[in-house]
Amino acid sequence: RIAALAEERGIATAAEFRAAATSADLAKELSVPAKTLEGFLYPDTYFVPAPFPAGLLARLMVQTFFDRLDEVEPGWRTLAPEVLFERVTLASIVEREYRVAAEAPLIASVFVNRLRLGIGLESCATIAYIITEIQHQPHPEYITLEDKGIDSPYNTYKWAGLPPGPIANPGRVALDAAFHPARTDYLYFVLRDPEEGRHYFSRDLDTHNKAKKLYLKK
């Protein structure tokens, strides 16, 4: 989508931006602990002339990511590269799950608790990523049981642990939540207000199922 927007605005062709964003050499040059820049292209408003080299645009977005990360967690440079990558991957899932900023640390806590217990994250956002970004299909209106059975390492209903990499480019709220999750014993959450985007948070499956039924009745 970033590539398409860059081309639409006459900044660079979509192919040029995709090439820059998936360049392992550029990722290494920018100290991104991954083979691509996915997850490290900070979502913000950028003012650049048109045309503008795709590589420079990618560098600008990555530099902005690290600048914002400095503000969120000044000590991130002490982390091992694989740990930083895991935190960014977690933040990317939070980015796709939260709508109310105050809930982002709670959502992060659910995933952190599930990772600690070795159980699946069961994030619908990862299923949506598979459908839209890997299978290149329209965004689903809702996730079906069939969708939850898709054979993909990004399917957090099928496999425990984090997916292989980020599923979005996290902003400040999601990054802050992933680096500073709330301390809770929540293991579940379900949408309770689709207009405001607020959720029910539960500690056990019975309470979670009751919350789901309550939402479905509305």
N, C-alpha and C positions, 0 to 999 in steps of 0.2 A: 504493500500500500504506500509506503514511503517512496519507493521507486516510481510508482505510477504518478504520485503527486508531484515529484520532482520533474517528471517529463511534462505533465500537464502545465506546470508553471514555467516551462522553458528553461529550467535550471540545468538539467542534464538528462540524458535519455535513461529510460528505465533500465535498460541493459547495462549501461555504464554504472549506475548506482548499485544494481544487484551484484555486479562484478566486484566493486569495491567492498561491499558489505560482506561478501563471502570469500574475500581474499585472506588466506592463511598468512601470507607474508605481511599484509597490512595489520592483521590482528597481532602478530608477533611484534611488529614495529611499535604499536600503540600499547603494548604490555597488557593486552586483553588475554586472559587465561583460557582461551578457546581457539578453535580453528576458524571461526567466523565472528562477526561483530554482533550477531543476534543477541539481544538482551542488553547491549551496551550502547545502543543508539538512543541517547536520552530524548524523551518526548518533550518538546518545547517549541516556542515560536522562534524561528531563525530568519534573520534578514540578510540575504545575500544577493549579489547582482545576478542577472540572468543574461547569458549562461554563466555557469560556475562549475569548476571541475568536480566531478562526482567524488573523487578521492579526497578532496579538500572538505567537501560537505560531510563525508563520513568521519573524517578526522575531527571536525568541529563538533559533531554530535557525541563522539566518544570522549573528547576532552571535556565537554560539558557534563557528561555522565560522571567522570572522575571528580570534577569540581564540586558537583552536588553531593557525591559520596563523601568528599572531605567534610562537608557541612553536617552530614548525617552521622558519620562515624569516622572521626579523625584518625583513629588507630587502625584503619582497614589495611594499611600497608604491612602490618605485622602478621597478617593472615597468610597462610599457605595459599598458593594459587588455586588449588582444588577446592579449598574452603570458600574462598571468595566466589568462585564459580557456583558453588552450591547455594550460597546466600543469594546471589543474583537470580538463580533459577527459582528459588523459593519466592523471592520478591516478584518475579514475573507472574507466578501463579496468583499471588495475593492481588497483583495489579488487575488481573482479569476477574477476580472474584468479588472485590469490595466495590461498593458504591458510596457508602457513608464513611468518610475519613476516620471517624472515631472508632469504627469497627475493624479497621485494617489490622491493628495489633492483636485483636481477638481472633480474627481469622488466621493470622500467622501463628498464634498460639495453638490452635487446633492442629495445624499441619506439623508444627514442632513436636507436639505431644504424640501424634501418630507416628512420626519418624522415630521418636524415642522408643515407642512400643513395637516398632517393626511391622506396622499394619499399613495398608494402602491409604493414600491420601484421599482417594475417591473424589477428585476434583472434576466437576463437569467442565471447567475451563480447559482442562487438558484434552478432553474428548472433542470439544469445539475446535481446539487447535488442530487436531488430527484431521477433522472433517474439512476445515476451511483452508489450512495452510499446507497440508500434505496431500489430501485428496482433492483439493481445489473445488470443493462443493460449496453451495450457499450456507450461510450460518444457520444452524438448526433452530427451529422455534423452541424445541425442548429436546432433551437427551432421552433416547429410548433405551430399553433393555438390550436391544440389538446393538446400538451404538456402544454400550458399555462392554460389549464382547469383542470389539474391534481388536485385531491382533497387531498391536503396535507397542513399542517400548515407552511411548508417551501416554499409554492408557493406564492411569493411576487407579482405575478400578480393578484392573487385571494384575498389576504388579505393585509390590510394595516399594517404598523409597521414592526419591525424586526422579522425574523424567530425565532423559539424556542431556537436556539443556533448556534454556529459557523458552517460554511460549509467548513472550511479549517483551517489550522494552519498558521496564518499570520506571515510574516517576518517583518523586521524593516521598510521597506518603507510603507507597509500597516498600521502598527501600528502607525507610525508617522502621516500618513494621517488621520486616524480615531481620533487620539487625537488632531490633529492640522489641521482640514480641512480648505481649502481656503474659504475666504469670498466672495461668489458669489450669484447671484440670478438664477443660472442655475437649471433647472428641468429635463433636458433631455441630453443624449449623445448617439451617434451612431458611430460605427466604420467607419472611412473614408479611412484608409490605412491599409489593412490586413497584408501587409508585415512588416511595422514598428509598427503596433498596435496603431496608433494614432486615436483620436476621434474628432467628431464635438460636441461642447457643445452648447445647446440652452436654451433660456429663456421661449419660448412658443411653443405650439404644432405645429403651422403652420410652423415655422422655422425648427423645428425638422423633420417634414414630408418632407419638401423641401430638407433637408440634406440627408434623407434616399433615396429619389429619385435620388439625385445627386450621391450617393455612388452606387446605383444599376445600374446606367448607365455606370459605369466604367468597 
